[in-house]
Structure formats: C-alpha cells, structure tokens
Amino acid sequence: MAPKVVKAKKLSTLVDSTKLLKRLKLGTTKRGSKDYDPTAVLKCTEKVSKATLLLQQRCIACHGQTVRDVVGKVMDDGRQYKMADLRYDVKGGRLEVLEPGSTAGAIPKGKPRADAPLAGKPLPKASLDEFFKFLQCQLRMEVREQTGDHLELPDKAAEEMWPDVQAFITPNLGATERWVPYHTVLGVHEHFLVESVHSRKSWTEYQRFIAMFIFRAHCKRDLFTKAELPDMEKASFWKDPKAAFKPGGPMEKSILQYRKKTGAPLITSCFRIIPPRVLKDDDANLVRSITDRSMALVEVAESAWRLLKDKKKTPVQRITEISKLIQEAPGCGETWAKMLTVCIDLAYPSEQFLEKQCDVGTGAAPPLRCLLPGGGSGDRAKDLKTLLKSVNGMKGGHAKHFWTVLKNAESIIRKKFKSLPLVCAQANTKTNSMTACTLQVQLCEYRQFRHSIARHKYGLPEDEAMRGEEDNKATLAPENFVELNAKKKCVEFYIPLDDKKIHMEIPLKAVGNRNMVAARVAEMCFLKLRDGMAKKDVEKFRDSVLAGYRDGEDVADDSPAWLECRTQLSHSSPVVAFQMEGKDGKKFPFQTTEGAAGSKLESERIARLCWVKLKKGAKKEDVIDYRNSLYKKRAAQDGSDGQPSKRARS
C-alpha cells in the first residue's frame, strides 16, 4: 500500500501521540521547519525526470529523508538547502510530504538530458582499472594544489581522464571545503590541525588532543585562530576547558564578538547543522549552539584521552572503543566518530589505528558493491578488507602506474612539508600497502566522481549503480518514532526497515504505568532493531529488561536526568556513567552498574536519583553512600543477602 501523502498544513495535527523522547531532546529540532513536521518523510516524484539537473540532484538527495535532515543540508552544488527550496520543490510537484515513519520507496528513474555530450549512451560500469586511474588524477590535483608543481601521469588513460576529474574537483575547492585529497592529512581541516594544533610546542600532548576536538566542533580555521585561540593560550583555560564554553563564559563572548565584527560563517558548509532555537538573536543562537557542542566534545575528548593512553589494550581495541564513545555522545553519531577517529589516526601515525580496518560509512558502501565480484558479502567491514587485499595485490596495468605516480607524488609532498612530521608520516606509503582508512575515504570520492561524469557527460541525474542505501541512522532516531498510545496503554513505535515496518509495544503496566520508563525500554529496543538485531531477539531483550523493573522512587518526567543517565548498551558490563561538576568547578565521574543494581532499569533509576542529588550540590561521598544503600535495599527486597553482586564503583 502506498504511503499516504499529507498536506503540509495539516501534517502536525496527525501526530496525536506524545513524543516522549522528542519532548526531552529539544536540541534535535531544527529551526525553520514551521510548515512541516520535522519528522515527515520526503518522496521524489516522476516530475523530477523533467526538471533541470540542479533540481533533479537536490530532490534525489531529499528522497527518503526527513524534513529535519534535509533543511540545512549542503547539496552537491555546495549550496545549502533551505526551507524555501523545500516549499518550492513541493509546490512544483517534485517532492511529496509523507507521514512520519513512511517508506518512500525507490527513486524514480530520470531521463537523460539531450544536451549532454554522451546522452543516450550507456554509462560504463565502475571498475578497479578506472579507480586506479582516478587515484592518479587525485594525486596530480593534490600536488598541484599543495605545491604548485605539475605531476606527470605516464598512464595515458589516466591523462585522458584528467579533464573529467578536474571538472569534478574544481567546484569543491576553496570555500566549499568539500574535496578530500588522496592523503587525508592534506585535507583543508586536517592540514590546519597539523600546522596550528599538533605543531604547537607550547601545548602539552593532552592539550593538543583536546584542542583537536574543539576545532572539530565547527571546523572554521579563522574562528579558531582569532576567537578561540587567544583564550586557549591562557593557563586559566586549561584548568577547566569545558567551563570556558558555558553560557555567558569567555568563549561565548569571544565568538559572539568575532561574529558581530566579521559577519563570517561560524561552521563549515560541510556540516548539515541548523541550531535549535534557544535564543531570540540569530547570532547569539548560533554561537550558543557552537559552545554547547564544544562542551559536549570536550567531555568526549577527556574520556577518549584516557582510552588513548590505556596501553593494556591493542590499538584496534582503543580506537574501536573511542569510536563507540563518540557515537554514544549526545549530538554525535557515526559521522562524527569517523571524522574524529581519522583525526586521531593522523595525529598518532605510529599506532596504525586505521591501517587494516576502520569504520565504513554509507558513502563507501556502493563502490564496495560495484568493485567486488558478486557485489560483495554485504558486510561492509569484511568487504573493505577484501577490496583492500585486491587493491594492494594488483601489480599490472593501471595499478602499476598508480604506485609509480604515488611514489613520485609523495617524494614531492615530503620535500614540501619536511618541517611537518605528521604530513611526512602519511606521505610515505610502501608499495602495495594502501591503508584501510585511505581506501575508505577514496571510495567515497570515487563515488562522487562517478556521479559527476554521469551528470556532465551522460546527462543522467547520477550513477544509479553508485546509489546506495542512505544512512538511516540519522533519520531513524528513536525520538522521531517512540510514542505514547494512551488508548492502548503502551509506549510503541513503528520502525521502517527493509521496505517494511516493524512494530513493538511496551505495556505501561509492565513498568508501573511510568511513561518515561516505558519510553526508555522502547528506545533501547529501537536501537537494537536499527543496529540489525532480529525482532524475535529484540522481543527477548525487551522481556528481559522489563523483568528487571522494580517499583520505587524516581525523578520527575521532565527531569534532564532521563537524558543524562542511560545504560551504555555497547559496554561489555553495562553501566550508567556520567560526569558531574562540583562546587569547586572540578569534574568527577559517577556511575551505577547493572551488576550492583540488579537490572538495567534499576541501574538507570538509581543513577537518575543520584544525578539529581549531585546536581543540587550534595557531596560525592554522600551520594555514593546513598547509591550503595539503594543497592542494598533492592538486593534485600529481591531476597538476596543484601550485598551488591559486584563491587560498586564511583
């Protein structure tokens, strides 16, 4: 059955159920989406095939996404997609607005433009030979942009491809900051970090690590240098970096002053971020979103630093745990994890964090499928390793030319940047030893190149073979789907997966009619389904979580503790951990464990009660005693010996 098309003005009235998690996560709602429910799904129509190339591209990019995801998104032409653009495309019939949670289906096939030089001819399939030619052109552009030198391409076929690669890369240079060269360390943002952060001898290694995360909160070089760096060079800043970004703090004042003086952008155009409306003044509101994100990333950085220095773990274990830590942080996710783990890998080349494996995003999935025999296994991590082995094992033809060109290019790069060891470390590749990280990044660039030649040479909206599944993890956020159904007396959700909707209910009676507890169970189940667990296994997980519910004192439904105190499901021994700031301004960790509390729900409930007490100014030692008393009380009520099953940690 086709999804119901909803008129924009009436869409918000259809969402009768209370969005429990969405109500708490106000920071995820985008400004400017007044006419449409932010969670409404967009669908491309047949009219797209008759539109201009620019309109085709942007409507296809909107297909299957929510209003929240596309408003503010930077399209392929480097322009930001605005609410006015969405209204225009809906009015023109190129996009339809569907109910939240709907499935948009397949994208309508576009018709080739008659004015394209190769219109009507079939687009050749992607191949490893073409990939190696593309990489040679990437290296030529990198050498030209970074050194001004001309890199010879002995491969005649690569030389013939050069004009097409130029046409692809040129619009992505300069202010758009969208092109990624072969050596990631020479990307606009990465190069800046090497020169301005990692080479700063006046800072300690720890300070350079934290500064890397601060810059990544916005990725604007001028903003970092002129507004943030003066404060960061003061000893007082490093006593508590997070505190400097608090509302009304020195960083907020500096950034706001910079904005009013220069009028310059405060976030890179690569980011798809529209700040939530918390302040009336536009500039003040934008600055607040940056300082809030900076505080969150500083907290993540401090935890990541401890993992980085844990020498008991292997490099792969450390970078994997850091990636999970970033993904679980508020406002972050897979994209932030990939971006920051690449930065960490570049800063510590001797660790070889991403040499053999790395996170594989949706951008690299279609090229993997196109370049592997039979389309690969479908397991991205496994397929990347398989392709990496093939790429490094090829010795003839265009592959041989590539390794020769790479050697010549790296010799020029090392000579140019001999004063920057981190650049020289990456520009020192052994023959037939491309890293997993480099391959993953270049697959994403190759995919965009394929789309470019499809548009400009063949008159097609895109290379359909390179059209991959969109990364639904941003769209499939629990707060967009988890609802209270008062009539059925449950909290429920429908999650669209594999062209069907999976329904799950959490009966309120199973949790003492506590709406927010039921919502937390629903969120955990939603995440399990989204991450690939079978429904029957999620139902078992749900039942086991509900079995651990015990009635007891809890915080108010509108308390921020519901957001702060959540079980880390990826942790081998599930814990609820958070950081709190004492009266002296110093931060300290606090946690509850499932083992000591007896269940996930009890661990979260006890953590929430402790969080509120700490927030009100109670001493950590007193709250630890309070927590342990709750552990013992629960154990006694469950009929045990009154002792926590595992040693409680602070």
N, C-alpha and C positions, 0 to 999 in steps of 0.2 A: 504493500500500500504506500502510495507516495506521501511524503510528509506534508502536513498542512501548511499552506502559505498564510502568513498572518499580516494584516495591515499594521504598519509601524505604530500608529497612534494608539491601537488597542492592545498591542503586544504585552505591555507591562501589566495590564489588568488580568491577563490569563494566568499569571503566576500567583495563585491564591495561597499556596502553602508558604509557611515561614521558612526562609533560607537561613537555617541556624548558623552554619559556619560562615556563610557570606555576610551575615549580620555582624559577626565579630571581625571578619577580615575586611574592614572598610578600606584599608590601604590598597586593595587589589582592584577597586572600582575606578575606571578611567574617567577622567573629566571629559566633558564634551559630547557624551553619548546620550543626550537628553531624549531624543526622539525614538530610540530603540533600546530594548532591554540589552544590557551589555553581554548577556549570555545567549542572545539569539544567534542562530547559525545562518550563514550566508551561502547561497547556492548560485552557481553560474547558470545562465540560461542559453538557449540556442542562439539568441541575438548576438552573443559575444562574437560569433564567427564572422559577423558582418561589420564589426566595429574596427576602428583603427588599431594598429599594432600596439600602441601605448595602452589603449583601453582594454584590449584583449589580455595583455600581460597582467595588468593590475587586477582585473576581475578574476582571472585564473588563480592569482595569488590569494584572493579572498575566499575562494571556493572551499567549503568545509570548515572554515574558521568562524570564530565568534566575532561579534561587533567589537568586543573588548580587545581581541587580538589584532584586528586589522587597523583600527583607528590609531594613527601614530606610527604605523609600520613604514619602514623605508622600502620603497619599491625598487625594481631593477634599474630604473632611470635615475635613482639617487634622490628622488623626491619623497616627502612624507605624505602618506595617505591620510587625508583629513575627513572630518565628518561631512563637510560639504561635498567631497568626492563621492562618499558613500551615498548620500542623498541623490546625487546626480546619476550614479550608476543604477540605483534602484528605480528612479523615475524613468530612466531610459530603457528599463526592462532587461538590462544585462545581468542584474543581480536580483534575487528574491530573498526575502527575510523569512526564515523558518522558526518554528518554536524552539526554545532551548532544549538541547539534547537530541535534536533531529539529526538524521544522517543525510548528507547532501547528495550521496551517490557519485557516479562517475562524472568527470568533467566533459561537457560536450566537445566533440572534435571540431577544430577550427578549419576553415578553408584557406588554402594558400593565397597570398597576395600576388596579383598578376604582375606587379612591377618589380618583384624580386628577380635577380639575375638567373637563378636556377629554379624558378617557380614551376611546379608541375613535375619536377624530377624527384625521385626518392632520396631522402637524406641517408647517406651511408651509415652503416652501423658503427658504433663505437668499437675500438679495438686497442689492444696493447701497443701496437705499432703507432697508432695515432696518438696515444697517451704519451709515448716516449718523444714523439715529435713536438707535442705541446709542451712538455717539460723543457726541451731545448730552447723553445721560444720564451718560456718563463725566465730561464736563466739569462737570455740575451737582454730582456727588458730589465731584469734586476741589475745587471752590470751597468746598463745604460743609465738607469735612474740613480744608482748609488755612487757610481764613479765617473760617469760621462764617457767611458770607453765603449768601443764597438767590439762585440764578441762575435767572432766568425762562427758560422754554422756549416761544417763540412757536409752535413746531411742535406742534399738538395731538396728532398721532400719537406724537411723542416723549414728550409728557406722559403719554399713556396707557401707554406702555412703562415709565415710571419705576418703578412698583412691582416689576416683574419684575427690573429692573436692581438695585434696592435689595436684593431677595431674593438676588441673585447675589453682590453685592459685600460685604454686611454680614458674612457668616461669614468673609470673607477679610481683614477689618480686624484691627487690634490685634496680638496676639502671633503670629498665623499669618504675618504679613508677606508675604501672597501676592498682594494686589491691586496692579496696576500702573496708575496714573492715566494720563490722556492725555499729560500732559507727564512724560516718564520721569524728568526731573530732580527731580520731586516724589515719586518713589517713596521708600519708607522708607529704603533703604540709600543711594540716590543723594543724597537730601536731606541725610542725615547727612554724607556725604563733602564736599558743598559747604560746609556750615556748620563742620565740625570739621577738615577737612583742607585743602581748596582755599582757604579763607579765612584760614588760619593764616599770618600775615605773618612770624612768627619763623622759618619754614622757607623754604629755597630752593625753586625750582621742581622741581629734581631730588628733593629730599626729599619734597615733596608727592606726586610721581609714585610713588615707592617706597612711601610710606605707604598710597596707594590700594590697591596690591596686597596689602599686609599686612592691611588691614582685610578685603579680599575673601576671605582665607583662611578666615574664619569668619562674617563679616557680623553680629557681635554688637556693638552700639553700646556697651553698658555695659562689656563686656570690654575693648574697645579703649580706652575712656576711663579706666577705673580700673586696669587691669592692664598695658596696653602703653604707653600714652601717657607715664606718668612716666619710663620708661626711654628712650623715643624723644625726650624733651625734653633729654636729656643729650648733650653733644657727643661723648662716647665712643661712643655707639651708632652714630653716622653714620660712624665710621671703618671699620666693617665690619658693616653691618646683618645680613647673613646669619649671622655668627658669634654674634650675640646670641641666636639661636634654636637653637643647638646643644644637644644633650642635656646637662643639668646647668647650662646657661647662665642668664643673668639673666632672660630671657623665660620660660623653662620654670618657673623658681622663682616668678616673679610670677604667672603664670597659674594654677599649681597652688595657690598661696596664696589667690588670688581664688576659685577653685573651692571650696576647703575652707571658706572664710569665708562665702560666699554660697550655695553649692549651686546657683547659677544655671546655665542652659544655656550651653554654650560654642560651639555652632554654631547657625545659623539653622535653623528647621524646614523651610525651603525646600530645604535640601541633603539629598540622599539618600546620606548617608555613614555607614557603620559602620566604625570604625577597626580595622585589623588588630591581633591580639593580640600585642603585643611586650613588655608589662609586666603583671605579675600584678594590681596595683592598678588598678581601673577608672578612677578619676580620673586617675592618673598616665598610664595608657594613652591616655586621651582627649586629655590635654594634649600628650603626645608626638606624636600624630597631627597636631595643630594646628601645633606647632612645626616638624615635618617638612615639612608643606605650606607653611608660611610661608617656610622656607628655599628650597624649590623655586620659589615665586612671586617671591621677591626676586631670585633668579638670572634668572628670565624678565624681570622688570621692568628689570633693568640692561641686558639685551640689547635690550629693547623701547625703552628710553630712547635708545639710540644710533640705532636706526632712526627714532624720532620726530624726531630732530634732523638727519637726513640730508636737507638741503634740495635735494639733487640729484634726489631722487625726488618724484613728484607725491603729493598727499595719498592718493589711491586706492592707489598703489603701496606707500606706507608702511603704511597700515592693513591692507592685504592681507598684507604680509609679517609684520606683527606678529601678525595672526590665525593665520598658519601657524606662527609661532614658538610661540605659546601652545598650539596644538593638538598640537605635537610634544613638548611638555614632559611629563615623567613625571607621571602622575596627572591630567593635564588632557585637553582634548578640545574638541569643537565647542561644548558648553555653556559651558565656561569662556571660550573665545575670544569668543563672543557677549557674554557678561556683561562681560568686561574691555574689549572694543573699544567697547561702548556707553559705559562709564565714561570711556574716553579721549576719545571723541567729545564727551561732555558737558563735559569739562574743557577742551577746545580748540574751542569753537564756531566760531571764525573759520576753522579749517581745513576745515570742512564735510566731514569724513571720510566720514560715512554719509548724506549728503544725497541722492545719486542711487542708491546701491547699498549693500547690506550683506548679511552672511551671513543666509540664510533657513533657519530651523530647521524641524523636522518639525511643530511646533505651528502654524506659519503655512501649511503646505502644503495641508491640507484646505480652509481658507477660500479660498485662492487658486483651488483647483479648483472650488469651489462658485460663486464670484463671477465667474469668467471664462467667456466663451462657449465652449462645447465642452469645458469642463474645463481649458483652457489647454494649453500645449505639453508640460508635464511637466518643463521646465527651470525650477527654482524662481527662479533669479536673473532669467531672462528674463521669467517670468510676473509677478514682483514689479514689474519696470519697466513692464510692460504695464498692470497694475492701477493702479499709481501714476499713470500718464498718464490713465487713465479717471477716477480719483478726483479728480484736480486739474482735469480738463476739464469735469466736471459743474457746471452753473450753475443748474439749476432745482429745484423741489420741495424735498425734504428736504435735498439738498446745499446749496441756498441758505440754508436755515435754519441748517445746521451752521456755515457760515462766519460767519454773523452771531453765533451763540452763541459761537463760538471767539474772535471779536474782543472780545466783552463779557467773557468769562472771562479772557482774557489781560490785559485792562486792570485787572481786579481783582487778578490774580496779581502783576503788575508793581508795583502800588501797595503790596501787602502785603510784597513781598520786594525793595523798591528798594535795600536795602543788600547784596543778593546778586547781583552782575552775571551769574553763570552761570545763575541762575534766570531773570533778565530776558531773557537772550540767547535761551533756548529759548522763552520765552513771548512771542515777537514774530514770529509767523508771518505771512507775506504771504498774502493771499487766493489760493486755488487753488495753494498751494505747500507742501503736506504733504511731509515728507521720507520717504525710503525706510525709515529706521530707525523713525520713528513709525508708519508704516503696518504694518511687520512686527510690531511689538510689539502694536499694537491688533488685528491679525488674530488673534493668539494669545488675547487677552482676549475677542474676539468669539466665538471657537470655544468657549471655556469657558462663555460666556453661553448659547450655543445648547444646550449640554449641560444647563445649569441649567433652562431652560424646558422641555426635553424631559422632564426628571425630574419637576419640580414641577407642571407644568401638564398634561402629556400622559401621565404615568405610565410613561414609557419609560426604560430604563437610560441612554440617551444619544441624541444626534442621529446616526444612522448615517451620514448624508451627511458629517458632520464627523469621522468615524472615519478617521484617516489611517494611513499606514504608521508603525509605531513606529520610532524612531531606533535601528536595529540596530547602529550603530557602537559603542555601549557594550556591547551584548550580543556582537557579533561581534568580540571581541578575540582576537588570534592565540593568546595563551597558553591560551585555552579550547579550542582545536581542533588545534594543532600537536602531533603525537605521533611518538614513535619506534616504528617497527614492526620489531622485531628479526628476525622471521621473513622478512620481505620485504627486509630490509637497506636500509631507506629511512626518511626522515622524511616524513610525509604529513599531509594534512588534508582534511576534507570541509567546505566552506563552504556553508551554506544560502542560496541567492539565488533570488528569483522562483519560489518553490514547488518548487525542485529543488536537489539537492546537487551541487556541483562538486568533483571530486576532483583532487588534484595530489600528485605524489610527487617527492621529491628523493633520487636514488640516493646512498647513502653512498660508493660507490666513486668518484663524481664529485668528492668533496671529501676524498679520502684517508682515508675512514672516520672523519672528525671529526664527531661527532654535533652539536656546537653550531654548527659552520659550516653544516651542512645545515639546522639549525633556523633560522639567520639567513636563509638563502636562502628557506626556506619562509615565514618571517614577511614578507619583502619581497613575495613573490608573493601572499600572503594579502591584504595591504594594497592591492595593485594591483587584485585582483579585487573586494574590498569597495568600492573607490572607483569602480568602473564599467568597468574595462578588460576587454575581451573575453578569453575564455580562450585563444584562439589567440595573441593578442598577449602575454598573460602567459607562455605557454609559450616564446615567442621571447625575452622578457625573462629568464626563468629560464635558458634555454640560454646567453644572452649573459653572464649573471652567473657561471654555472658555468665558462664558458670562461676566465674570469679567475682561476680558482683556481690557486694555486701552493703546493706543499708547503713548509712552513717552521716554525720555532719559533713556539709560540703559548702563551697563558696557560692556566691550569687551567680545567676546565669549570665550576667553581663560583666563578670569579672575578667580582666585580662589574663588571669591565671589559666583560663581554659586554653589560651593560645601558647602560653609560656611553658606549660607543664604537659608534655606529650611524650609518650613512650617512643624511644628510638627503635623502630621495628627492625632495622638492619643490624643492630648491635647483637653480638653473639650471646650476651647475657643482658636482656632488655632492661634498660634503665630510663629514668626520667631525670634529666640533668638540665640545670640552668645556672646562670651566674647572677649574683646579686651584688649591689654596691652598698658598702657600709657607710656609717655616718662620717667616717674619716676619708671617704672618697675612694677607698681601695676596694677592688673587686675580689670576690671569693666564690668558689664553686659550691653547689649544693646538689644533692641527688637523692632519689629513692630508688630502690631496686625491686624488681618483681619477686626475686627470691626471698627478700626480707618481708615484703608486704603480703605475699601470698598469691597475688594475681596482678595482671596489667592494670585493671581498673582500680584496684586498691592502691597500687603504686602511684597512679595518677592522682587519685583523690587525696592521699596523704601529701603528695608534692604540692598540690594546689593550696591546701591548708597551711603548709609551711611557707609557701611563697607569699601568701597574704601577711603572715606574721612578720616575715623578714621585711616585706615592703613597708610595714608600719613602724619598723625600727627596732624590732626585737634582736637580741644578740644571737649570733650564730650558735653559740654553745647551748643557749636555752632552747633554741628551735631544734637542735639535734636531739636534746633530751625529750622534747615534745614529740618529735618524729618517732624516736625509739619506743616511747610509751604507747603510741598508736600501733606500732608493730606488735608489741606485746599484748595489747588489748585485743587486737584482731586475732592473733595466734591463740589466745585463751578462748575466745568465742568460737573459734573453729575446732576447739577440743585438743589442741596440741599442748606441749609442755610450757607454753608461754614464752619461748625463746625464738627469735628470728631464725629462719632456716639457714641464712647466710649472714656473715658478718656485715653489719651496716657500715657504709662508708659515707663520709661527709661530702 
